[in-house]
Amino acid sequence: MGTLFQTIRQLVASDCYVIGQHAAERLEERGIMDWQAVAGIEEGELINERPNAQPNPAIEVREELPDGTEFKAVWSLLRQSGVAKLVTVHFFDD
């Protein structure tokens, strides 16, 4: 498991996260509640870790809705403020 993934997951578990405007729009479009994306990272599976992504290091996580539908959540680490940010979500068939 990647260290960036662990860091972001710990921040989310500690309620040190924000949901970006783009993510909020994608959540609404896809019928995913924000709490589902937040809760999903705890049991989520790391797909990709991009520590050199710009403007912030990012991870891609396979998460699951209560009905079993899988989706990808992209989270980033805002180092300056010390919080995780939900960047976007999408279904794998999108």
Helices and strands as residue ranges (DSSP letters): H 3-13, E 17-19, H 21-30, H 34-43, E 45-50, E 58-64, E 70-78, E 83-91
